[in-house]
Amino acid sequence: MDPLTASRRAVLGAGALLAAGPAMASGPNAEAEAKRILERYQSFGDKASGGPGDEASGAWLEGELKALGYAVKRQSFEAPAYDGEATLSMGATTAGVIPQAIVTSTPAGGITGPLHAGDRDGGIAVVVLPYARWSTALAVEQRLKSVKGDAVVLVTTGPTGEAVALNTPADRKLFGRPVAVLAPKEAAPFLAAAAKGETATLNMSGRSYRRPAYNVTATLDRGAGRWLVLSTPRSGWFGCVGERGSGLAVWLMLTAWAAKTKLPANVALVATSGHEYEYQGGELYIHGWAPKPQDTALWVHLGANVATRDWHERGALLSPLPSADPQRFLLGAPKLVPAMKAAFAGLPGLETPYPADPKLAAGELGSILAAGYDPAMGIFGSHRYHHTKSDDLRCVSPALVPPVVDAFAKVIAAAL
């Protein structure tokens, strides 16, 4: 058979499978439901692992899942945390900074010394990172090994001019000295001072510790002998309404659909905490409480940037658009790709699914694939306000959620 004929047959076969399943999962009031979820998630404030917002959002989700008929159970662990001041000051100029976790605190009163480019002992190094949508401190670990100084201030150059919090492992400190992140839009006076070797003070003299956190897990056991797993992280550095909230909305709407639809599978759910710590909660669930790979019919993961809005960029001015940010990536088992192409057609960024590969995936999806779950599929990405304090309701639109819910439901129905 020639490749073109094989390709056509694959697409036609995917269409037949999709037609056999439920066409819609989101329902007539889907946009209103997405709005409800997004606004409720926003209302909890910052979602740092084990903090008040993360705890409250987890309790809310437990109530939602119990009302749908799921058996709910917490998977508890401890996550790193920091409470206290985080500033960089120089004369009359003071800027708030993000303390880089796992935080090495400064002495009381901070570290005072000359600012420099990291090429001299002592003082405070100011390191300007290249333009990117930054996400993890692992990307700068090697670079900082050659940077001198008693403390380091990173400038996370990116599309918004804001400071970008960086994920880090939960079990070890990447840096044995105080490291902080400074917003590019506030960096100019400190960079000018560094060129002259002027003195500044970095104060991060708060408490670095660990606190209780938990994954929300749930099951709907139909005695089917195999499982559909739906997973999403719920924690994040700040409000993370786009990063986390849009995926959480898709996840929660899919869990409602899965509860009322006669799918030939049991359903296992998890909304993880510890995401900022290189997927701490996700790793614990995958290797502890999740159904075994041989018992899993399909794993669907809703990662970051599932349905955030796109923006026009005009210099420093960003103007929101009604369309979705296309920097979201859809991966799935090769045998699912034809159905994924058909279901996600027309959705920016998602209309081109990639064959699943742990080396190409990011976030928890990479861990899911590496653990041997096949078939699996999911989304990951970084929108413009990823890991910034401005990732709020301005970054989302309820109208962007239902099309993603429906597309996933079609592929799930086809795969099962």
C-alpha positions in Angstrom: 0.0 0.0 0.0 1.4 3.4 -0.9 2.0 5.9 2.0 -0.7 8.3 0.8 -3.4 5.6 0.7 -2.3 4.4 4.2 -2.5 8.0 5.5 -6.0 8.5 4.0 -7.2 5.2 5.6 -5.8 6.3 9.0 -7.7 9.6 8.8 -10.9 7.9 7.7 -10.5 5.3 10.4 -10.1 8.0 13.0 -13.2 9.8 11.8 -15.2 6.6 12.1 -14.0 6.0 15.6 -14.8 9.6 16.6 -18.2 9.4 15.1 -18.9 6.3 17.2 -18.3 8.2 20.5 -20.1 11.1 22.1 -19.8 14.2 19.9 -19.8 16.7 22.8 -18.6 16.6 26.4 -18.9 20.2 27.4 -22.7 20.7 27.3 -24.8 23.7 26.4 -23.6 25.8 29.4 -19.9 24.9 28.9 -18.6 28.4 28.7 -20.5 29.4 31.9 -19.1 26.3 33.6 -15.5 27.2 32.5 -16.0 30.7 33.8 -17.2 29.4 37.1 -14.2 27.2 37.5 -11.6 29.8 36.4 -13.1 32.5 38.8 -13.2 30.1 41.7 -9.6 29.0 41.2 -8.5 32.6 40.9 -10.3 33.4 44.2 -7.9 31.2 46.2 -4.9 33.6 45.4 -1.4 32.2 45.2 -1.1 28.4 44.9 2.4 27.7 46.2 2.5 24.1 47.4 1.1 23.6 50.8 0.2 27.3 51.2 -3.3 28.6 52.0 -4.4 28.9 48.3 -3.2 25.4 47.4 -4.9 23.9 50.5 -8.1 25.7 49.8 -8.2 24.8 46.1 -7.6 21.2 46.9 -10.4 21.1 49.4 -12.7 22.7 46.8 -11.8 20.1 44.2 -12.5 17.3 46.7 -16.0 18.7 47.2 -16.5 18.9 43.4 -15.4 15.3 42.9 -17.4 13.9 45.8 -20.5 15.5 44.3 -19.8 13.7 41.0 -19.7 10.3 42.8 -16.0 9.8 43.0 -14.3 8.2 46.0 -11.7 10.9 47.1 -8.5 10.4 49.1 -5.5 12.6 49.9 -1.9 11.6 49.1 0.1 13.6 51.7 3.8 14.7 51.5 6.0 17.7 52.4 7.0 20.5 50.0 9.6 23.2 50.4 8.5 26.7 51.4 9.9 30.2 52.3 8.3 33.0 54.3 9.8 36.4 54.6 11.3 39.4 53.0 12.8 39.3 49.5 14.3 42.7 48.3 17.2 44.1 46.4 18.0 47.7 47.5 20.5 50.3 46.6 20.3 53.8 48.2 16.7 55.0 47.6 16.0 52.3 45.0 14.3 49.1 46.2 12.9 46.3 44.1 11.0 43.2 45.2 12.6 39.9 44.0 11.5 36.3 43.9 13.6 34.2 46.2 14.9 31.2 44.3 13.7 27.9 45.9 14.9 25.9 47.6 15.9 29.2 49.4 19.3 29.7 50.9 18.4 32.6 53.3 20.7 35.6 53.8 21.8 36.6 57.3 19.6 39.0 59.1 19.8 42.4 57.4 20.9 40.7 54.1 24.1 40.5 52.1 25.6 43.9 51.3 28.4 44.2 48.7 29.3 45.5 45.3 27.1 44.6 42.3 29.0 43.0 39.5 28.7 40.7 36.4 29.7 37.5 38.3 33.4 37.9 37.5 34.7 38.7 40.9 34.6 37.2 44.4 32.2 38.4 47.0 29.4 40.9 46.5 26.3 40.3 44.5 26.4 39.0 40.9 23.7 40.2 38.5 23.2 37.7 35.6 21.0 38.7 32.7 19.5 35.6 31.1 18.7 35.5 27.3 15.2 36.1 26.0 13.0 33.0 26.6 9.7 31.9 28.2 11.6 30.8 31.4 10.3 27.9 33.5 13.0 25.9 35.4 16.2 26.7 37.4 17.6 23.5 36.0 18.2 25.5 32.8 20.6 27.8 34.6 22.2 25.4 37.0 25.4 24.8 35.0 25.7 28.5 34.1 25.7 29.6 37.7 28.6 27.3 38.6 31.0 29.6 36.8 29.4 32.8 38.3 31.3 34.3 41.3 29.8 36.2 44.2 28.2 35.7 47.6 24.8 35.9 46.1 23.3 36.0 42.6 20.4 38.0 41.1 19.0 36.6 37.9 17.2 38.8 35.4 14.7 36.6 33.5 14.4 38.4 30.2 11.1 37.4 28.5 8.0 38.7 26.7 6.4 40.5 29.7 9.3 42.3 31.4 8.2 40.6 34.7 10.2 38.4 37.1 9.7 34.7 36.2 9.8 32.2 39.1 11.8 29.1 38.3 10.9 25.5 39.2 13.5 23.5 41.2 13.9 19.9 42.5 12.2 19.1 45.9 15.0 17.0 47.3 18.1 19.2 46.9 19.3 22.8 46.7 20.6 23.7 43.2 22.5 26.6 44.6 24.5 26.8 47.8 24.1 30.6 48.2 21.2 33.0 48.1 19.8 33.4 44.6 16.9 35.7 43.6 15.0 36.7 40.4 14.6 40.3 39.4 12.1 41.6 36.9 13.7 42.9 33.7 11.5 46.0 33.8 13.2 46.9 37.2 16.7 45.8 36.3 18.1 49.0 34.6 19.4 50.9 37.7 20.9 47.8 39.1 22.7 46.9 35.9 24.0 50.4 35.6 25.3 50.2 39.2 26.9 46.8 38.5 28.9 48.4 35.7 30.3 50.8 38.3 30.7 48.2 41.1 28.3 50.2 43.4 27.0 48.6 46.6 23.6 47.0 47.1 21.9 44.8 49.6 20.0 41.5 48.9 17.7 40.7 51.8 16.2 37.2 52.0 16.5 36.6 55.7 13.2 34.8 56.1 12.5 31.2 57.0 13.2 28.3 54.6 11.4 25.1 55.6 9.0 22.3 54.6 5.3 22.1 55.1 2.5 19.6 54.5 1.0 19.4 51.0 -1.3 16.8 49.3 -2.5 15.5 46.0 -6.2 15.2 45.5 -6.9 11.7 44.2 -10.2 10.1 43.3 -11.5 6.9 41.7 -14.7 5.7 40.1 -14.5 1.9 40.1 -16.9 0.3 37.6 -15.3 -3.1 37.9 -14.0 -2.7 34.3 -10.6 -4.2 34.9 -8.8 -1.3 33.2 -8.4 2.4 34.0 -8.7 5.8 32.4 -6.4 8.2 34.3 -7.0 12.0 34.1 -4.3 14.1 35.7 -3.5 17.8 36.2 -1.3 19.9 38.5 -3.1 22.5 40.7 -0.2 24.2 42.5 2.1 27.0 41.2 4.2 29.9 42.3 1.5 32.6 42.2 -2.1 32.7 41.0 -1.3 30.7 37.9 -4.8 31.1 36.4 -3.5 30.5 32.8 -0.8 28.1 33.6 -2.9 25.9 35.9 -6.5 27.2 35.8 -7.2 26.5 32.2 -6.0 22.9 32.4 -7.9 22.5 35.7 -11.1 23.7 34.0 -10.6 21.2 31.2 -9.8 18.4 33.7 -12.8 19.1 35.9 -15.2 19.2 33.0 -13.8 16.0 31.7 -14.2 14.3 35.1 -17.9 15.3 35.1 -18.3 13.9 31.6 -16.4 10.7 32.5 -18.7 10.2 35.6 -21.9 10.4 33.6 -20.7 8.6 30.4 -20.8 4.8 30.1 -17.1 4.5 29.3 -15.7 0.9 29.3 -13.1 1.8 32.0 -12.7 2.7 35.6 -11.7 6.3 36.2 -8.7 7.5 38.3 -8.1 11.2 38.9 -5.3 13.3 40.4 -4.8 17.0 40.9 -1.2 17.3 42.2 0.5 19.7 44.5 4.3 20.1 44.5 4.4 21.0 40.8 6.9 23.8 41.2 9.4 21.3 42.7 10.0 19.5 39.5 6.6 17.7 39.7 7.0 16.4 43.2 3.4 15.4 43.7 3.1 14.0 40.2 6.1 11.7 40.7 4.7 10.5 44.0 1.4 9.6 42.4 2.9 8.0 39.2 5.2 5.7 41.2 2.9 5.1 44.2 -0.8 5.4 43.8 -1.5 5.4 40.1 -3.0 2.3 38.4 -0.2 0.1 37.0 0.7 0.6 33.3 -0.5 -2.8 32.4 -3.9 -2.0 34.0 -4.3 1.5 32.3 -6.2 1.8 29.1 -5.3 5.5 28.6 -3.6 8.3 30.6 -4.6 11.9 29.7 -2.6 14.7 31.3 -3.6 18.4 31.3 -0.4 20.3 31.9 0.5 24.0 31.5 -1.0 26.4 29.0 -3.9 24.2 28.0 -6.2 27.1 27.0 -4.7 30.6 27.6 -5.2 33.6 25.4 -2.7 35.0 22.9 -1.4 38.6 23.0 -0.3 41.1 20.5 3.2 42.4 21.3 4.1 46.0 20.5 7.3 46.7 22.3 6.5 46.7 26.0 2.8 46.9 25.3 0.8 43.6 25.3 -2.8 43.6 24.1 -4.9 40.5 24.8 -6.5 38.6 21.9 -9.6 36.3 21.9 -7.6 33.5 20.3 -5.5 30.9 22.1 -1.8 31.1 22.6 -0.4 28.6 20.1 2.6 27.7 22.2 0.9 24.7 23.6 2.0 21.2 22.5 -0.1 18.1 22.1 1.6 14.7 22.3 0.1 11.3 22.1 0.8 7.6 21.5 1.4 7.1 17.7 -1.7 5.1 17.3 -3.8 8.0 18.7 -2.3 10.6 16.5 -4.8 10.3 13.6 -7.8 10.6 16.0 -6.0 13.5 17.7 -5.5 15.3 14.4 -9.2 15.0 13.6 -10.4 16.0 17.0 -8.1 19.0 17.6 -8.3 20.4 14.0 -8.6 24.1 14.1 -7.3 24.6 17.6 -4.1 26.8 17.5 -1.0 24.8 18.5 -3.0 21.6 19.1 -3.9 20.9 15.5 -0.4 19.4 15.0 -0.1 16.6 17.6 3.3 14.9 18.0 4.0 11.3 18.6 4.7 10.8 22.3 8.3 10.7 23.3 9.6 11.2 26.9 12.6 13.1 25.6 10.3 15.6 23.8 7.6 16.0 26.5 7.8 18.5 29.3 6.3 18.5 32.8 4.6 15.5 34.3 3.8 14.2 30.8 7.4 13.2 30.4 7.4 11.3 33.6 4.1 9.5 32.7 5.6 8.4 29.4 8.9 7.4 31.0 7.0 5.2 33.5 5.7 3.1 30.6 2.1 4.3 30.3 1.0 3.6 26.7 -1.2 4.9 25.3 -0.9 8.3 26.9 -1.6 11.8 25.7 -1.4 15.3 27.0 -0.7 19.0 26.7 2.2 21.2 27.9 3.4 24.7 27.1 4.3 28.2 28.5 2.2 31.2 27.8 3.5 34.7 28.0 2.8 35.3 31.7 3.9 31.8 32.7 5.3 31.8 36.3 4.7 35.5 36.8 2.6 37.4 39.3 0.3 38.7 36.5 -1.0 35.2 35.5 -4.6 36.0 36.5 -8.0 36.1 34.8 -6.7 38.5 32.1 -4.7 35.5 30.7 -7.7 33.3 30.1 -11.0 33.3 28.3 -13.8 30.8 29.2 -14.6 30.4 25.5 -11.2 28.8 24.9 -11.9 25.9 27.3 -14.9 23.9 25.8 -13.3 23.2 22.4 -10.4 21.5 24.2 -12.8 19.5 26.5 -14.7 18.2 23.5 -11.6 17.3 21.6 -10.2 15.3 24.4 -13.5 13.6 25.0 -13.7 12.5 21.4 -10.2 11.0 21.5 -10.9 9.3 24.8 -14.1 7.7 23.5 -12.2 6.6 20.4 -9.3 5.1 22.3 -11.5 3.2 24.8 
